[in-house]
Amino acid sequence: LVNLEKGFKALSRGDVQAPGRPEISIPGKGFILSMPAYQAGMQASLKTVCVFEGNLDRNLPNHLAVINLFDPETGKPVCIMDGTYITGIRTSASAALSVKLLSRPKSKVATILGAGVQGREHLKLLPMVRNLEKIFIGSLYFEDAKQLAASHENATPINEFEAAVRQSDIVCLCSHSYKPIIEMDWVKPGTHITSVGYAPPEGELPKEVAQHHSLFVETRDAFEQPPIGCGELAGL
């Protein structure tokens, strides 16, 4: 989290070259995005991510990626890494970093909605930034919630979201839902909400949350049209 925070600060200062993400679209299948970046004193990098919804029916992740590193002196390729694994950690770490910086320090109750890769990584990282006494785990599939909750002593599976959200100081949305999975009137004042799920055109986050409350994004790219940006932020 420390290095990720440093990276976001460098990006905000303009110390990182991170040009737009070119897209290749494969009709009826998915799309591929390229994400190049460079900061002085570090290796140049290129991440390629493939988002293919049909993979879920093939028992494959719907997000697959590879990350390449290059020597900035010669351009020589020096490393090829599993971007799927790293993306899972990095995405959840961004949410955890926002919890660290923006949620109330005495937050004790959290709800994680989504029990896949992101749900698992959120459950690992949230207790590192807040002393949580209770963590509710919800999923579109209750059996997945039960399985994930069994991996942490303070976690409890739920099959009904509203009651858990109403009790929570922190709500983390990390589902693959094409429509909002919470309602604004469930959320008590001061609650910190994160959202990392990607399923346009609507997605998991109610639009009124972003429209009528304080909103923080990694970069302004979040306001671009999908797949670069977030469908929930369209028109803001």
Residue, then its C-alpha position, 0 to 999 in steps of 0.5 A: l500500500v505504501n508503494l501504491e500511495k507513492g505511485f498515485k502521488a507521482l501520477s498526480r504530480g505529473d511525474v509519470q507518463a501514462p498515455g491513453r489506453p488504445e483499445i482493440s475490440i473483438p465483436g461478440k467476444g471482448f476487448i483488449l487494452s494496452m496501458p503503457a507507463y514510465q517514471a524516471g528512475m524506473q523501468a518502462s512498463l506495458k500492461t495488456v489486459c483482455v476482458f472477455e465476458g464469455n470466459l466465465d462460462r469456460n471456467l476462466p477469469n474474465h480479465l486476463a493480463v500480462i505486464n512487460l518491463f523494459d530497460p529504459e537505457t536500451g529498451k531491452p525487455v527484462c521481465i514478463m509478469d502475470g498481470t492477472y494476479i497483479t491486477g487482482i492485488r492492485t485493484s483491491a489495494s487501491a480500494a484499501l488505500s482509499v479506506k485508509l485515507l478517507s474512511r473514519p479511523k474508528s470504523k469497526v464494521a465493513t461489508i464486502l459485496g462480491a466473493g470472487v477474486q476481488g472479494r478475496e483480496h479485499l478481505k485480506l487487505l481491509p484488516m490491514v488498514r482498519n481494526l474491523e470487528k465484523i466483516f459481512i460477506g455477500s455475493l450474488y451466489f450465497e455459497d461463494a459468500k460462505q466459502l470466502a467468509a470461512s477464511h477469516e475469523n471476523a467474517t460472516p456470510i450474508n444472503e441479504f445485503e440491506a441489513a449488513v449495509r445499514q450497519s456498516d462504516i465501510v461498504c466495498l462493492c466488488s461484484h460482477s453485477y450489471k445493475p446496482i447492488i445497494e440502494m442509497d437509503w441503506v447507507k448511513p451518513g459518513t459511510h465510505i463506499t468503494s467500487v471496483g466492479y466492471a459491468p457496463p452500462e450500469g454497473e454495481l454502484p447506484k449513480e446517485v451515490a456519485q451524483h450527490h456525495s463526495l466522489f474520489v477517483e484514481t484519475r479523470d479517466a474514470f469519467e471516460q466512456p467504458p471500457i476506459g472509464c466507469g459507466e456509473l459516472a457517465g454524464l458527471 
